[in-house]
C-alpha cells in the first residue's frame, strides 16, 4: 500500500526536525576564554596540540609561558569539564593542549595564543586552524589539516605541512621543507642562510628569495604555469644548467644540499632577497 501524500509530508517534516536538532546539538555555542601561566625553560622544546582551532605562539618579554585559550563547546556542562593543560615532561618539554570530557564533540575546538620567553624546538599540531610562529629557535615541526602556516624569524630548520592553506616563511635561517595541497608557498631566506629549500604544492605558486650565501643545486618545475629566475646580477648569479618555460636547473655552488621547488598548477619564481 502506497503511503499517502499527507504521510509523506509528515515524514519529511519529522526528518528535517531531527536533522535540525542534531545540527544544533553539534554546534559549539558555549564559549570561554581562559588565561594561565606555566614554567617555560627557553632552552627546551614546546609542544602544542589542538583540534578545530588555531595556534599562535611568539617570543615575548615574559618570565613564564602566558597561555590564552579560547574554548568552544556544545554545552555548558562540557565547558565546565574541559581542561586546558600545560605540563612539563621530565625532559623539560612544555606540553600545552586540551583535555576534553570524553571525545571532542561536533565543532568543539580551542584557539591558542601563547607568549613564551623562548623555545629550543617546536612541535605544533592543529586541525582546522592556522599556525603562526614568531621569533623562536630550534627545529619547528608544524602541521595543520586546513589552515595557513606563517613563520617569522625562526632560528632553526622549519618543516611545515598543510592540506589546505598558504605557507609563508620569512627570514628563514636554515633548511625549509614546506608542502601543501591547495595553497601558495613563499619563502624568504635570512641574509646568511645557505638552504636548502624543499617546497611542494599541488594548486598554488611558489616564490623563493635566496640570500647571497645560498648554496647547492636547485631544480624547479610546474605542470601548468611558468618557472623563472629573475632579478639576479652581480654578487649573486646562479649558473643555469637548463631552462625552459616550465622548469629550470641551476647551481649556486658545487657544495651544499640540493633544493627543489615543485607545483602542479601555478608559477615558480626564484629571485634574490632585497
Secondary structure as UniProt FT lines:
FT   HELIX           5..26
FT   STRAND          30..38
FT   TURN            42..43
FT   STRAND          46..51
FT   STRAND          55..59
FT   STRAND          65..73
FT   HELIX           76..81
FT   STRAND          83..88
FT   TURN            90..91
FT   STRAND          94..99
FT   TURN            106..107
FT   STRAND          109..116
FT   STRAND          120..127
FT   STRAND          131..134
FT   STRAND          137..146
FT   STRAND          149..152
FT   STRAND          158..164
FT   STRAND          167..172
FT   STRAND          176..182
FT   STRAND          185..189
FT   TURN            191..192
FT   STRAND          197..203
FT   STRAND          206..210
FT   TURN            212..213
FT   STRAND          217..224
FT   STRAND          227..230
FT   TURN            234..235
FT   STRAND          239..243
FT   STRAND          247..251
FT   STRAND          259..265
FT   STRAND          268..272
//
